[in-house]
Amino acid sequence: MRIGIDARLVPYEKKEGMAYYALSLIENLPKIDKTNDYTFFYNIFLRGNKRFAPDINNFNNCKNKFFPIPGRVLDFLWTKAKFPPIEFFLGNLDIFHTTAVTSTPPYNYLPPQRKGKKIITIHDITPLLLPEPIKSVFDLSQYKKGLDSVVKNADAIICISESTKDALIEYTGISRDKVYVVHFGISDDFFKETREDRIKSVLNKYRINSKYIFNIGRLDYGKNTVNLIKAFNILRKNHNLKLVLTGNKGDAAEDVFKAIDILGLSGDIIYLGYVVKEDLISLLSAAELFVFPSFYEGFGLPNLEAMKCETPVVTSDIAVMRELIGDAALLADPNSPGSIAEAMIKVINDDNLRNVLVSRGKEKVKAFSWERTARDTVEVYRKVAGS
């Protein structure tokens, strides 16, 4: 088969979940599949915060295709003009796999395609599940319109968890037989950093000079950072710890910084912005605790990355965490700062509990790898193509 993969997010330097997903597919599909031919589609200008795609020259059945078209222009052409078809760029395909949503309405869409099967990965449907805080910055009607169109016209949809699959079926009525679950993997790059000089260097770089609780996540409403700050305010009354936040600024950034100011926590909360993976590993490894209290997640990969670094985890008591994390973390009610604080305090005060969570986490992460993600994805391609 000739398979095209949407790789538009991959060259960005400040990668987040969907970009890492596409990158990991590109890196692992050639390793496990020598039969099919893959073409990776990029629209890229080599400037600003963009870099080249990964080197795949060692694989005979793969090639990168670069086209210098601005993302917003391409989005407009494909959603409004329905032109040009993906074949204009990549030639005839048996399958084209769209791997991410876009930042402009209708957010979810399938590129125009003359022939072949259409597959799209739906990472989550957060706007439908958290409409109130999001509607001020998000066109929900356009989102629903785009999602309905995708559900109708895609030959298959890949969801990254059973929780996302169930939510998608509930909200759209799509046939369960059309939806496949393929979990994320965890990069082998994550490990328990034990080199004291390396950890000291990273902590000095970010001016962290005391014990801390760690959080990863774009400052979006769904990540629930404001309730985390309120929970930390409860905890700090009896514990001398800092809270370190990492991630790009999102739609809730203003509310996050306002909450910090109102509670007088500017001296106790450190916001680092986006952190490169090499530093993230050291920051995770040195943290007393990792906390990830999202209202909703498609997968919740940072929890597993923290476990790979042997750091105990407190996360949300929501469907996807019960599905993927289970008893390897302490679960808290994301709507209750008191519940989040109670869970954090339990882990901090109880060394035996910490050790149990770390041990369970080390076992949990063994079930997730990007190679397995690639294998399961190829199986979806084969089923959809009828081969």
C-alpha positions as CSV (number, residue, x, y, z in Angstrom):
1,M,0.0,0.0,0.0
2,R,1.0,3.6,-0.5
3,I,0.2,5.5,2.7
4,G,0.4,9.2,3.3
5,I,0.9,10.6,6.9
6,D,0.0,14.1,8.0
7,A,3.3,15.4,9.5
8,R,2.5,19.1,9.6
9,L,3.1,19.6,13.3
10,V,6.4,17.6,13.5
11,P,8.9,20.4,12.6
12,Y,7.8,22.7,15.3
13,E,10.4,23.1,18.0
14,K,8.0,23.5,20.9
15,K,6.2,20.2,20.5
16,E,3.2,19.1,22.4
17,G,1.1,15.9,22.5
18,M,-0.2,15.7,18.9
19,A,3.2,16.7,17.4
20,Y,5.0,14.0,19.5
21,Y,2.4,11.5,18.3
22,A,3.0,12.2,14.7
23,L,6.8,12.3,15.2
24,S,6.7,9.0,17.0
25,L,4.7,7.4,14.2
26,I,7.2,8.7,11.6
27,E,10.1,7.3,13.6
28,N,8.6,3.9,14.3
29,L,6.5,3.0,11.3
30,P,9.6,2.4,9.1
31,K,11.2,0.2,11.8
32,I,8.3,-2.2,12.1
33,D,6.8,-2.2,8.6
34,K,9.0,-3.0,5.6
35,T,6.0,-3.8,3.3
36,N,4.1,-0.6,2.8
37,D,5.4,2.6,1.3
38,Y,5.1,5.8,3.4
39,T,5.1,9.4,2.4
40,F,5.2,12.1,5.1
41,F,3.5,15.4,4.3
42,Y,4.9,18.7,5.6
43,N,4.0,22.3,5.0
44,I,6.9,24.2,6.3
45,F,8.9,27.4,6.2
46,L,12.4,27.0,7.6
47,R,12.3,30.0,9.9
48,G,11.0,31.0,13.4
49,N,10.2,28.1,15.7
50,K,10.3,25.4,13.0
51,R,13.0,22.8,12.3
52,F,13.6,20.0,9.9
53,A,11.8,16.7,10.1
54,P,13.6,13.5,11.3
55,D,16.1,11.8,9.0
56,I,14.6,8.8,7.4
57,N,17.2,8.2,4.7
58,N,18.0,4.7,6.1
59,F,14.6,3.4,5.2
60,N,13.9,2.6,1.5
61,N,10.1,2.6,1.9
62,C,9.8,6.1,3.3
63,K,10.2,9.7,2.1
64,N,9.6,13.2,3.3
65,K,7.7,15.7,1.2
66,F,8.0,19.4,2.0
67,F,5.8,22.1,0.6
68,P,6.3,25.8,1.6
69,I,2.6,26.7,2.2
70,P,1.5,28.6,5.3
71,G,-0.7,26.5,7.6
72,R,-3.6,29.0,7.6
73,V,-3.5,29.2,3.8
74,L,-3.6,25.4,3.5
75,D,-6.4,25.2,6.1
76,F,-8.4,27.7,4.1
77,L,-7.9,26.0,0.7
78,W,-8.7,22.6,2.1
79,T,-11.8,23.6,4.2
80,K,-13.3,26.3,2.0
81,A,-12.2,25.6,-1.5
82,K,-11.8,21.9,-1.1
83,F,-8.7,22.1,-3.2
84,P,-6.1,20.9,-4.0
85,P,-6.5,17.2,-3.3
86,I,-3.8,15.5,-1.3
87,E,-2.8,13.6,-4.4
88,F,-1.6,17.0,-5.9
89,F,1.2,16.8,-3.3
90,L,1.8,13.1,-2.7
91,G,0.5,11.3,-5.8
92,N,-2.0,8.5,-5.7
93,L,-2.5,6.9,-2.2
94,D,-4.3,3.9,-0.8
95,I,-4.6,5.7,2.6
96,F,-4.1,9.2,3.9
97,H,-3.8,9.5,7.7
98,T,-4.6,12.9,9.3
99,T,-2.9,12.9,12.7
100,A,-4.0,16.2,14.3
101,V,-6.6,19.0,14.6
102,T,-5.8,22.6,13.5
103,S,-6.0,25.8,15.5
104,T,-8.6,27.4,13.3
105,P,-12.2,26.5,12.5
106,P,-13.5,23.8,11.8
107,Y,-10.5,22.4,13.8
108,N,-11.2,18.8,12.7
109,Y,-11.2,18.1,9.0
110,L,-10.1,15.7,6.3
111,P,-8.0,17.0,3.4
112,P,-9.7,16.6,0.0
113,Q,-8.8,13.2,-1.4
114,R,-9.8,11.8,-4.8
115,K,-9.3,8.1,-4.0
116,G,-8.1,5.8,-1.2
117,K,-9.2,5.5,2.3
118,K,-9.4,8.4,4.8
119,I,-8.2,7.9,8.4
120,I,-8.0,10.5,11.2
121,T,-6.8,10.4,14.8
122,I,-9.1,12.1,17.3
123,H,-7.1,12.8,20.4
124,D,-10.0,14.1,22.5
125,I,-13.2,16.0,22.2
126,T,-12.5,18.4,25.1
127,P,-14.6,21.3,23.6
128,L,-17.8,19.2,23.8
129,L,-17.0,18.1,27.4
130,L,-15.9,21.4,28.8
131,P,-18.0,23.9,26.8
132,E,-18.4,26.6,29.4
133,P,-14.8,27.8,30.0
134,I,-13.8,27.1,26.4
135,K,-16.6,28.8,24.4
136,S,-15.1,32.3,25.1
137,V,-12.0,31.3,23.0
138,F,-13.4,28.5,20.8
139,D,-16.1,28.4,18.1
140,L,-18.1,25.4,19.4
141,S,-20.5,25.4,16.5
142,Q,-17.7,25.2,14.0
143,Y,-16.0,22.5,16.1
144,K,-19.2,20.4,16.1
145,K,-19.7,21.0,12.3
146,G,-16.1,19.8,11.6
147,L,-16.4,16.8,13.9
148,D,-19.7,15.7,12.4
149,S,-18.2,16.0,8.9
150,V,-15.1,14.0,9.9
151,V,-17.3,11.3,11.5
152,K,-19.4,11.0,8.4
153,N,-16.6,11.0,5.8
154,A,-13.7,9.2,7.4
155,D,-13.3,5.5,6.6
156,A,-11.9,5.0,10.1
157,I,-11.2,7.0,13.2
158,I,-8.3,6.2,15.6
159,C,-8.9,7.2,19.2
160,I,-6.0,7.2,21.7
161,S,-8.1,5.7,24.6
162,E,-11.3,3.7,25.2
163,S,-12.5,6.8,27.1
164,T,-12.1,9.0,24.0
165,K,-13.8,6.4,21.9
166,D,-16.8,6.1,24.2
167,A,-17.1,9.9,24.4
168,L,-16.9,10.2,20.6
169,I,-19.6,7.6,20.1
170,E,-21.8,9.1,22.7
171,Y,-21.6,12.6,21.2
172,T,-21.7,11.8,17.5
173,G,-23.5,8.5,17.2
174,I,-20.8,7.0,15.0
175,S,-20.7,3.3,14.6
176,R,-18.5,1.6,17.1
177,D,-17.1,-0.6,14.3
178,K,-15.6,2.5,12.6
179,V,-13.5,3.5,15.6
180,Y,-10.2,1.9,16.7
181,V,-8.3,2.4,19.9
182,V,-4.5,2.8,19.6
183,H,-2.7,4.0,22.7
184,F,0.2,6.5,22.9
185,G,3.6,5.1,23.8
186,I,6.3,6.5,26.1
187,S,9.6,7.6,24.6
188,D,12.6,5.6,25.7
189,D,14.2,9.0,26.3
190,F,12.5,9.2,29.6
191,F,14.3,7.6,32.5
192,K,15.2,8.1,36.2
193,E,18.0,10.7,36.2
194,T,20.4,9.9,39.0
195,R,23.4,12.1,38.0
196,E,23.5,14.7,40.7
197,D,25.6,17.1,38.6
198,R,23.1,17.0,35.8
199,I,20.2,17.6,38.1
200,K,22.0,20.4,39.9
201,S,22.8,22.0,36.6
202,V,19.2,21.9,35.4
203,L,17.8,23.2,38.8
204,N,20.3,26.0,38.7
205,K,19.3,26.9,35.1
206,Y,15.7,27.4,36.2
207,R,16.6,28.9,39.6
208,I,14.9,26.2,41.6
209,N,16.6,26.0,45.0
210,S,14.1,24.0,47.2
211,K,12.0,20.9,47.1
212,Y,9.1,21.1,44.7
213,I,5.9,19.6,43.3
214,F,5.9,19.4,39.5
215,N,3.2,19.9,36.8
216,I,3.3,19.7,33.0
217,G,0.6,21.1,30.8
218,R,-0.4,24.0,28.5
219,L,-2.2,26.6,30.5
220,D,-5.6,25.7,29.2
221,Y,-8.9,25.5,31.0
222,G,-9.0,21.7,30.6
223,K,-5.7,21.3,32.5
224,N,-7.3,22.7,35.7
225,T,-4.2,24.7,36.7
226,V,-6.3,27.1,38.8
227,N,-7.6,24.4,41.1
228,L,-4.1,23.0,41.3
229,I,-2.9,26.4,42.6
230,K,-5.7,26.5,45.1
231,A,-4.8,23.0,46.3
232,F,-1.2,24.0,46.6
233,N,-2.3,27.0,48.7
234,I,-3.9,24.5,51.1
235,L,-0.8,22.3,51.2
236,R,1.8,25.0,51.6
237,K,0.4,26.1,55.0
238,N,2.1,23.0,56.6
239,H,4.7,22.1,53.9
240,N,7.7,24.0,52.7
241,L,7.5,23.2,49.0
242,K,7.4,25.1,45.7
243,L,5.1,24.4,42.8
244,V,6.8,24.3,39.4
245,L,4.6,24.7,36.4
246,T,5.7,24.0,32.8
247,G,4.0,24.3,29.5
248,N,3.1,26.8,26.8
249,K,0.6,29.6,27.6
250,G,-3.0,28.7,26.6
251,D,-6.5,30.0,27.0
252,A,-6.4,30.0,30.8
253,A,-3.1,31.7,31.2
254,E,-4.6,35.0,32.4
255,D,-6.7,33.2,35.0
256,V,-3.7,31.2,36.2
257,F,-1.5,34.2,36.9
258,K,-4.5,36.1,38.4
259,A,-5.0,33.2,40.9
260,I,-1.3,33.2,41.8
261,D,-1.5,36.9,42.5
262,I,-4.7,36.8,44.5
263,L,-3.5,34.0,46.7
264,G,-0.1,35.7,47.2
265,L,1.8,32.8,45.8
266,S,4.2,34.5,43.4
267,G,7.1,33.6,45.6
268,D,6.1,29.9,45.9
269,I,5.1,29.1,42.3
270,I,7.6,29.0,39.5
271,Y,6.3,29.1,35.9
272,L,9.0,27.9,33.5
273,G,7.0,28.0,30.2
274,Y,8.0,25.4,27.6
275,V,10.8,23.1,28.7
276,V,12.9,20.9,26.4
277,K,12.7,17.2,26.9
278,E,16.3,16.8,28.1
279,D,15.6,19.3,31.0
280,L,12.1,17.9,31.6
281,I,13.6,14.5,32.5
282,S,15.8,16.0,35.2
283,L,13.0,18.1,36.6
284,L,10.6,15.1,36.7
285,S,13.3,12.9,38.3
286,A,14.1,15.5,41.0
287,A,10.5,16.4,41.9
288,E,8.9,15.2,45.2
289,L,5.6,14.6,43.4
290,F,4.1,15.0,40.0
291,V,0.5,16.4,39.9
292,F,-1.7,16.3,36.9
293,P,-5.3,17.2,37.8
294,S,-6.9,17.7,34.4
295,F,-10.7,17.9,34.0
296,Y,-10.4,15.8,30.9
297,E,-7.7,14.1,28.9
298,G,-7.6,12.0,25.8
299,F,-4.7,10.0,27.2
300,G,-2.7,11.9,29.9
301,L,0.8,11.0,28.7
302,P,2.6,13.2,31.3
303,N,1.5,10.9,34.1
304,L,3.3,7.9,32.4
305,E,6.4,10.0,31.7
306,A,6.6,10.9,35.4
307,M,6.2,7.2,36.3
308,K,9.0,6.4,33.8
309,C,11.2,8.9,35.8
310,E,10.1,7.1,39.0
311,T,8.3,10.0,40.5
312,P,5.0,9.4,42.4
313,V,1.9,10.7,40.7
314,V,-1.4,12.4,41.8
315,T,-3.9,12.7,39.0
316,S,-7.6,13.1,38.3
317,D,-10.3,10.6,39.2
318,I,-11.7,10.6,35.7
319,A,-12.5,7.8,33.2
320,V,-9.3,7.9,31.2
321,M,-7.1,7.9,34.3
322,R,-9.0,4.9,35.8
323,E,-8.6,3.2,32.4
324,L,-4.8,3.8,31.9
325,I,-3.4,4.6,35.3
326,G,-5.5,2.7,37.8
327,D,-3.8,2.2,41.2
328,A,-0.4,3.3,39.9
329,A,-1.3,6.9,41.0
330,L,-3.4,8.5,43.7
331,L,-6.6,9.8,42.1
332,A,-8.3,13.0,43.3
333,D,-11.5,14.9,42.4
334,P,-10.4,17.5,39.9
335,N,-13.3,19.8,40.8
336,S,-12.2,19.9,44.5
337,P,-8.9,21.7,45.5
338,G,-9.4,20.1,48.9
339,S,-9.3,16.6,47.3
340,I,-6.2,17.4,45.2
341,A,-4.5,18.9,48.3
342,E,-5.4,15.8,50.4
343,A,-3.9,13.4,47.9
344,M,-0.7,15.4,47.6
345,I,-0.3,15.6,51.3
346,K,-0.8,11.8,51.7
347,V,2.0,11.1,49.2
348,I,4.3,13.7,50.7
349,N,3.8,12.5,54.3
350,D,3.9,8.7,53.7
351,D,7.2,7.3,52.4
352,N,5.6,3.8,52.2
353,L,2.9,5.1,49.9
354,R,5.4,6.9,47.8
355,N,7.4,3.7,47.3
356,V,4.3,1.8,46.4
357,L,3.3,4.3,43.8
358,V,6.8,4.4,42.3
359,S,6.9,0.6,42.1
360,R,3.5,0.4,40.5
361,G,4.3,3.1,38.1
362,K,7.5,1.3,36.9
363,E,5.3,-1.7,36.1
364,K,2.6,0.3,34.5
365,V,4.8,2.0,31.9
366,K,6.0,-1.3,30.5
367,A,2.7,-1.7,28.7
368,F,3.3,1.4,26.6
369,S,5.7,1.9,23.7
370,W,5.7,3.9,20.5
371,E,6.7,0.7,18.6
372,R,3.5,-0.9,19.8
373,T,1.6,2.2,18.8
374,A,3.1,1.9,15.3
375,R,2.3,-1.8,15.1
376,D,-1.3,-1.2,16.2
377,T,-1.7,1.6,13.7
378,V,-0.4,-0.6,10.8
379,E,-3.0,-3.1,11.8
380,V,-5.7,-0.4,11.4
381,Y,-4.4,0.4,8.0
382,R,-4.6,-3.3,7.0
383,K,-8.2,-3.7,8.3
384,V,-9.4,-0.5,6.6
385,A,-7.8,-1.4,3.3
386,G,-9.2,-4.9,3.5
387,S,-5.8,-6.6,3.4
